[in-house]
Amino acid sequence: MHPNRVCLIVLLFVTLSSARDKQKDAETLLKRAQEATDIRSGTSKPFRLRAQFHFAGELSSDRAEVEYKEMWRSPDHWRHEISSSDFQQIEVGGKDRRWVLRDLAAEPARIRYIREWTQVSVFEVGKVPRVENPAKGGTWVCATSHLDRIQQSLCFDTTTGLLAHRKLSTTGGWEMSCGYSDYQTFGSKMYPRKLSCFNALGFTIDGVVTDVSEDDSTDDATRFAPSDRSNRVARV
């Protein structure tokens, strides 16, 4: 065999091995972060969560204050209430379906950011091609994925393994960066109490959890039942 061909085969083998190692490192990184922050696992205790969000800039002509409330009993019984001066929405549901009752035909874009933030432990394990340190000696380690012209970077604190920063960007030039901080203990898990997001166009989100506590109440089970006027949709 020609020496150049041997070198090419060896180089290809090394490259593939390195890619597999990085994929494994990324999956390990994300799984550990999931386990540490998943307050909605099948073994978690029921809880109530309340948060306040302040939106300003690009996605709203005026400043918007949004309140978020969640009652969680199990993966099959949960309820979200989202309200602001111009929007009200209630969701109830389980693992695979949710029922939505809202006073507008379409969900405002800002609600998606609230949903993504509250599901802080949901990562696409298995779709991350590489892990890297953003700077030599830095305090973060980042996993980066590419899917449908969207790049997502998830950066974790090297000491705690908890999510510290998330960045989304598209091939069209749009970007959004979010920081997660003030992690506090809830049961055996950790949950961020503060969120801060921004992009180059001046859109900002500031969120703070004002309460997260165990729920040992005996509320009427109908609070977790869909309204006759709600729509059933696939959970997102």
Buried (B, 14 or more C-beta within 10 A) or exposed (E): EEEEEEEEEEEEEEEEEEEEEBBEBBBBBBEEBBEBBBBBBEEBBBBBBBBEBEBBBBBBEEEBEBBBBBBBBBBEBBBBBBBBEEBEBBBBBBEEEBBBBBEEEEBBEBBEBBBBBBEBBBBEBEBBEBBBEEEEEEEBBBBBBEEEEEBBBBBBBEEEBBBBBBBBBEEEEEBBBBBBBEBEEBBEBBBBBBBBBBBEEEBBBBBBBEEBEEBEEEEEEEEBEBEEEBEEEEEE
